[in-house]
Amino acid sequence: MIEGKERKYCPSCDFIDYRNPLPVAVAVAVRDKRFLLIKRGIPPKKGAWGSPSGFVEVGETPEEACLRELKEEAGVSGEIVRLIRVARREDPEVYGDMLVVVYLVKVGDGEPAPGVEAEDAKFFDIGELPDYYACLFGNVIEEVQRGKPL
């Protein structure tokens, strides 16, 4: 036990293995009051519709990762409008503990096209959004519906 938690420790060199969450960036991507979702082509949640997202890579900011993942997974560019939230998420299927940074993104011109990790990418009207998505981002959906400028 080190600092109140069970941790791997090497007594010969005093190395403590601090297991940290994986950093993830998420794009809640919007154009003309429509939300851009991708259909996941890989685990976790293969086949589910959700926001373009992925891991923050070494040497990039969460904002850069967010826009990179939007381009890689949905084939479009965008501009970050604001931070929505930072939260801890547990993925029991593959990745474990994650620190998720979620941004509202204004999508630029161009039609979505799924990348190699996505089966599909398309815009959804507010009434077409999956229930779980509406629960996660209800406040943002209301903002967009009211016409708050992006």
C-alpha positions in Angstrom: 0.0 0.0 0.0 1.4 3.4 -1.1 -0.5 6.6 -0.5 -3.6 4.7 0.4 -3.7 2.6 -2.8 -2.3 -0.8 -3.8 0.5 0.0 -6.3 3.3 -1.9 -8.0 6.6 -1.0 -6.4 10.2 -1.9 -7.0 12.1 -1.9 -3.7 15.6 -2.0 -5.5 15.1 1.3 -7.4 12.1 2.8 -5.5 10.0 3.0 -8.6 6.3 3.4 -8.0 4.0 2.4 -10.9 1.3 5.1 -10.8 -1.5 3.9 -13.1 -3.1 7.0 -14.7 -6.2 7.3 -16.8 -5.9 7.5 -20.6 -6.7 11.0 -21.9 -9.5 11.1 -24.5 -10.9 14.0 -26.5 -14.5 14.0 -27.7 -16.1 16.3 -30.4 -19.7 17.1 -29.9 -19.9 18.3 -33.6 -22.6 20.5 -34.8 -23.6 22.2 -38.1 -26.9 24.0 -38.7 -28.5 22.6 -35.5 -27.6 19.0 -36.6 -25.2 16.8 -34.7 -22.6 14.7 -36.5 -22.2 11.2 -35.2 -20.2 8.2 -36.3 -21.1 4.6 -36.1 -18.2 2.9 -34.4 -16.4 0.3 -36.5 -14.2 -1.0 -33.7 -14.6 -1.9 -30.0 -15.5 -0.6 -27.5 -19.2 -0.3 -28.4 -18.7 -1.4 -32.0 -21.8 -0.6 -34.1 -23.0 2.2 -31.7 -23.5 5.8 -32.8 -21.5 8.4 -30.9 -19.3 11.4 -31.1 -16.0 11.3 -32.9 -13.4 10.7 -30.2 -10.0 9.3 -29.5 -6.9 9.3 -27.4 -4.8 12.4 -27.0 -1.4 11.5 -28.4 2.0 12.5 -27.1 2.9 16.0 -28.1 -0.7 17.2 -28.9 -3.2 19.2 -26.9 -6.7 17.8 -26.2 -8.0 20.5 -28.6 -5.7 19.2 -31.4 -6.7 15.6 -30.6 -10.4 16.5 -30.8 -10.1 18.1 -34.2 -7.8 15.4 -35.5 -10.2 12.7 -34.5 -13.1 14.6 -36.1 -11.2 14.6 -39.4 -10.0 11.0 -39.1 -13.3 9.5 -38.1 -15.8 11.7 -39.9 -13.8 13.2 -42.7 -14.6 16.9 -41.8 -12.9 19.8 -40.2 -14.2 22.0 -37.5 -13.5 24.7 -35.0 -13.7 24.3 -31.2 -16.4 26.6 -29.8 -15.9 25.8 -26.1 -15.2 23.1 -23.5 -18.3 21.2 -22.4 -16.8 19.1 -19.6 -14.0 17.0 -18.3 -15.0 13.7 -16.7 -13.8 10.3 -15.6 -15.2 7.3 -17.5 -14.6 3.6 -17.0 -14.5 1.4 -20.1 -14.7 -2.2 -18.8 -14.7 -3.6 -22.4 -11.2 -2.5 -23.5 -9.4 0.6 -22.1 -10.2 0.9 -18.4 -10.0 4.3 -16.7 -10.2 7.3 -19.0 -10.1 11.1 -18.5 -12.5 12.4 -21.1 -12.3 16.0 -22.4 -15.4 17.0 -24.3 -15.6 20.0 -26.7 -18.4 21.6 -28.6 -17.2 21.9 -32.2 -18.6 23.8 -35.1 -18.3 21.6 -38.2 -17.0 23.3 -41.4 -18.0 22.7 -45.0 -17.9 19.3 -46.6 -19.9 16.1 -46.3 -19.0 13.5 -43.7 -17.2 10.3 -44.7 -16.4 7.5 -42.3 -12.7 6.9 -41.6 -11.1 3.5 -41.1 -12.4 3.2 -37.5 -16.0 4.1 -38.4 -18.7 2.3 -40.3 -20.7 5.4 -41.1 -20.8 9.2 -40.4 -23.8 11.4 -40.7 -25.7 14.3 -39.3 -28.7 13.8 -37.1 -31.6 16.2 -36.4 -32.1 16.8 -32.7 -35.2 14.5 -32.7 -33.3 11.6 -34.3 -30.5 11.5 -31.7 -30.1 8.3 -29.7 -31.6 8.5 -26.2 -28.3 7.9 -24.4 -26.8 10.8 -26.4 -29.6 13.1 -25.5 -29.1 12.2 -21.8 -25.3 12.9 -22.0 -25.5 16.2 -23.8 -29.0 17.4 -23.0 -27.8 20.9 -22.0 -25.8 21.3 -25.3 -28.7 20.0 -27.4 -31.0 22.6 -25.7 -28.4 25.4 -26.5 -28.3 24.4 -30.1 -32.0 24.0 -30.4 -32.5 27.6 -29.0 -30.2 28.8 -31.7 -27.3 30.0 -29.4 -24.6 31.0 -31.9 -21.8 28.6 -32.5 
